[in-house]
């Protein structure tokens, strides 16, 4: 199940990479900063986009061609993480974001000037500022601007939980991660990273 989930996450991250390339201003950033932002934020964007595959009426998510509840992921051995992800998807669905709002929020999550190792932090901050103004204007129309900080904080916590659980899995099953998991997934979440620039070459 870990391998299956890693495959689906990798597919979703490939879409995030293409989404980033189409963001106005992203390709004007230096390659180091593009890689830093993608490595730090891709999983957060995947979790945001999950609300589009989540049925909040019965708490199921579209996975491998059908809707499944949290029990499908029991064999992962991280019930708390799965429960937290489902809770987050439920709360995000409750905001009733339009497709434009999901796209803008995804861009905001990705373009984060507080990520470590950025070389042109001021340039990233300017791009983030433009996106934030646009997104807050959208939220203000529906009186939801106060929800933004809380949602972003939960995203960061979920991504940290994911990495912690992956490390626990690797300790239990040494060698499996390198042998059976997609290279892009390993690059993002495992310590034995590949050449970072490979991210931007994924189709």
ABEGO torsion letter per residue (X at the ends): XAAAAAAAAAAAAAAAAAAAAABBGAAABBAAAAAAAAAAAAAAAAAAAAAAABBAAAGBBBBGGBBBBAAAAAAAGBAAAAAAAAAAAAAAAAAGBBAAAAAAAAAAAABBAABBGBABAAAAAAAAAAAAAAAAAAAAAAGAAAAAAAAAAAAAAAAAAAAAAAAAAAAABBGAAAAABBAAAAAAABABBBBAAAAAABX
